[in-house]
Amino acid sequence: MTGDGTRAVRAGLPEAAPNEPTMPGPVFAAHFHLPGEVAGPYTYGRDGNPTWTHLESAISALEAPEAEAGTLLFPSGMAAISAVLFSQLRAGDTVVLPSDGYQVLPLVREQLTAYGVT
């Protein structure tokens, strides 16, 4: 992919394969068949699925194709908020959280307190 127009149209799409659709369809599955050991790129729809993977690749290719870090999608706003809070805060840090935010925010506050975040 060289030009911006080509990247905008092809970003995130798999290479063309014989007898396969040129545009992959969305995946609506909540769970995936896992014979034996629970392994593989897709295990449960909230953890990721092929539709997300294509969109993550497309956004990365359009926003920062040279960047080492990629794009990561979340199934909900609370999942995104939790990922940032729990990955960036350490014991001794202080964070200000709203008292009337998402319904599960008190649980997040409780867990952060247990980790030494005030």
C-alpha positions as CSV (number, residue, x, y, z in Angstrom):
1,M,0.0,0.0,0.0
2,T,1.6,3.2,-1.1
3,G,-0.8,6.2,-1.4
4,D,-3.2,7.6,1.2
5,G,-6.2,6.6,-1.0
6,T,-5.1,3.0,-1.3
7,R,-4.4,2.8,2.4
8,A,-7.8,4.2,3.2
9,V,-9.5,1.6,1.1
10,R,-7.3,-1.4,1.9
11,A,-6.3,-0.8,5.5
12,G,-7.0,-3.8,7.8
13,L,-8.1,-6.1,5.1
14,P,-6.4,-9.5,4.6
15,E,-4.5,-10.2,1.4
16,A,-6.7,-11.4,-1.5
17,A,-7.1,-15.2,-1.5
18,P,-8.6,-17.4,-4.2
19,N,-12.3,-18.3,-3.6
20,E,-12.6,-16.0,-0.6
21,P,-14.7,-12.8,-0.3
22,T,-12.8,-9.6,-1.1
23,M,-14.3,-8.0,1.9
24,P,-14.5,-10.0,5.2
25,G,-17.9,-10.0,6.8
26,P,-18.5,-9.0,10.4
27,V,-18.3,-11.7,13.0
28,F,-21.2,-11.7,15.5
29,A,-20.2,-14.8,17.5
30,A,-20.1,-14.4,21.3
31,H,-18.0,-17.5,21.7
32,F,-15.8,-19.8,19.6
33,H,-15.4,-23.5,19.4
34,L,-12.3,-24.5,21.2
35,P,-11.4,-28.2,20.9
36,G,-9.4,-29.2,23.9
37,E,-7.0,-26.6,25.3
38,V,-8.4,-23.0,25.6
39,A,-6.0,-21.3,23.2
40,G,-6.0,-19.4,20.0
41,P,-6.5,-15.8,19.0
42,Y,-10.3,-15.9,19.6
43,T,-11.9,-17.5,22.7
44,Y,-14.8,-15.2,23.7
45,G,-16.4,-12.3,21.8
46,R,-15.7,-9.8,24.5
47,D,-12.0,-10.5,24.4
48,G,-11.8,-10.0,20.6
49,N,-12.9,-11.4,17.3
50,P,-11.9,-11.2,13.7
51,T,-14.0,-8.1,13.1
52,W,-12.1,-6.2,15.8
53,T,-8.8,-7.5,14.5
54,H,-9.5,-6.1,11.1
55,L,-10.7,-2.7,12.5
56,E,-7.6,-2.5,14.8
57,S,-5.3,-3.1,11.9
58,A,-7.2,-0.6,9.7
59,I,-7.0,2.2,12.4
60,S,-3.3,1.4,13.0
61,A,-2.5,1.5,9.3
62,L,-4.3,4.8,8.8
63,E,-3.2,6.6,12.0
64,A,0.4,5.6,12.5
65,P,1.6,2.9,10.0
66,E,5.2,3.3,11.2
67,A,4.4,3.1,14.9
68,E,5.5,0.0,17.0
69,A,2.4,0.2,19.2
70,G,-0.9,-0.8,17.6
71,T,-4.6,0.0,18.2
72,L,-6.6,-1.8,20.8
73,L,-10.4,-1.9,20.9
74,F,-12.5,-2.5,24.0
75,P,-16.0,-3.9,24.3
76,S,-17.2,-1.1,26.5
77,G,-16.2,2.3,27.9
78,M,-15.7,0.8,31.4
79,A,-13.3,-1.8,30.0
80,A,-11.3,1.0,28.4
81,I,-11.3,3.1,31.6
82,S,-10.3,0.1,33.7
83,A,-7.5,-0.9,31.4
84,V,-6.0,2.6,31.6
85,L,-6.4,2.9,35.4
86,F,-5.1,-0.6,36.3
87,S,-2.2,-0.4,33.9
88,Q,-0.9,3.0,34.8
89,L,-1.6,3.5,38.5
90,R,0.7,2.1,41.2
91,A,0.7,2.0,45.0
92,G,1.1,5.5,46.4
93,D,-0.6,7.2,43.4
94,T,-3.6,9.3,43.7
95,V,-6.5,9.4,41.3
96,V,-9.7,11.5,41.3
97,L,-12.8,9.5,40.3
98,P,-16.4,10.8,39.9
99,S,-18.9,9.8,42.5
100,D,-21.7,9.4,40.0
101,G,-19.9,7.7,37.1
102,Y,-20.5,4.2,35.7
103,Q,-22.4,1.8,38.0
104,V,-19.3,-0.4,38.6
105,L,-17.0,2.5,39.4
106,P,-17.3,1.9,43.2
107,L,-15.9,-1.6,42.5
108,V,-12.9,-0.1,40.6
109,R,-12.3,2.4,43.4
110,E,-12.4,-0.5,46.0
111,Q,-9.9,-2.5,44.0
112,L,-7.6,0.5,43.5
113,T,-7.7,1.1,47.2
114,A,-6.7,-2.5,47.8
115,Y,-3.7,-1.9,45.5
116,G,-2.6,1.2,47.5
117,V,-4.0,3.8,45.2
118,T,-5.9,6.6,46.9
